[in-house]
Structures are given as C-alpha cells and as structure tokens.
C-alpha cells in the first residue's frame, strides 16, 4: 500500500496554526511508521534508523512550539514548504531511495526551527 500524500490547507487566520501544527506532527508520525515498517524488510536498516531518529527529533520540535505567532505570512510560506518536504520524504520511501531522505530531513529540521522562531 502506497503512503498517502499530505495537502497543505493554508491559513485563514493565525488561529489555524495549532490545527496545521497537528497535521505536520501527524505527517511526521506517519513517516515514522512507514520507516519502521520498511526497517523490518530492508537491508538498509542503518540508513533508515538514522532517518527514524531524525524524524523523532523533528516531531519533538514541532510538538514543543510555545508562544504567540508573530507573522501569518511567514508561517504560511514555511508550512507550505514543510508539507512539500513531507511529501518528498514519502516519495523517497515509496521509491526505496533511502539515501536521499537524510538531506531532506536536515532541510526539514531547519524549516521547523525557522517556524518555531516565529513564536514569541
């Protein structure tokens, strides 16, 4: 069964942020589950293990966001790219291109850090 892809719903107002943050978190957890499933049937356990660890670290950062949002425009742009990267990771998993996942996860981590910096 192919993993589903994530659609960025966009922001109507800054009050949408918790809902979208939850969608990002759920997307990361779905990627985590997909990685775990593939680790059982793969020779690339070490690569997938590093990816799994990175996904977990990013999920913690997404979940631990605190404060008030300072810019709807900025977060909307960042979140659109985050959803794109989540879909890229799912695509790499589906194509068994495990070596390409870590660079995308690194970029995703930077995006989440930028996202978190928008809260004061």
N, C-alpha and C positions, 0 to 999 in steps of 0.2 A: 504494500500500500504506500503510495507516494505521500509525502508530508504536504499539508495544506500550506498555502502561502498567506501572508499577513497583509491586510489592507489598512492603510493609514486613513482614519476617519476625518482628520482635520479638526481644527478648533473653531467652535462658535464663540467661546469666551474662555477666559483663564480658568473658570470653574470646571472645564472639561479635563484639566490636567490630571487629577487623580485617576480618572477613568482610562485615559490614554497611558499613564504610567503603568496601570494594572495590565493593560493589553501588552505593553512592552515586556513586563515581567512574565506574563503567561507565555509570550512568544519565546522568551529565553528558556523557560521551563520545558516547553515543547521541544526545543532544540536539544536541551539536556537529555530528555527522554529518548530522542532519536539517536543521539550519540551513544547512550548506554546500550540501546538495542543493537546498534552496529558493532559495539565493542565485543559483544558475545559471539559474533560471526565474522570476525575480521583478524587479519594478521597485523593490522596497523593499530594495535592496542595502545602503544606508547604515544603515537600522534593523537589519537582520539582521547587518550587520557589527559594530555596537555590541554586539548580543546575543552574537555569537560571541566577541568579546573578553572580555565579562563571564563567559561560561561557562568560558573557558580560565583566567581568573584564579581563579575559584571552584574549579575542578578542581585547580589547583596547591595551593590552601589545604587541600583535602580530603586530597590525597596527602601533604602535608608534616606531618601530625599526628605529634607526638612526645610521649613520656612515658607515665605510667600514668593510667588512667581513675580519677576520684575519685568519680563518682556514676552508678550504673547507672540509677536512676530518672530523673535529669535528662537523660541522653543518650538514653534511650528516648523521652522526650517530644519532644525536639528532633528526633531522627531520624524520628519519625513525621510531624512537620510538614515536614521536608525531603523525604520521599518524596511527600507531598501536593503540595508546590510543584513537584517534578519532573513530576508528572502534570499539574499546571495548565499548565506550560510546553508540554508535549506537546499538550495540548488546544488551546492558543492557536495553536500551529504548525499543527495539523490544520485549524483554522478560519481560518487565514491572518489572525489578529488579532495582527499583529506589534507594534503599538503597545503592547499590554498586556504584552508579555514583559519589557521592561526593569524596570518596577516590581516584578515578581515575582522577577526576578534580584537586584535590590537587597535584597529581603527574604531571599532565599536566602543571599546573601553574609553578611548579619547572623547568620542561623541557623548558618552554618558557623563564623563567628567565635565565637559562643557555644559551639558544640560543641567547638571547639579549646580554649577556655578551661577546659574540664572536665578537661584533662590536666595533670598536674604533673610 
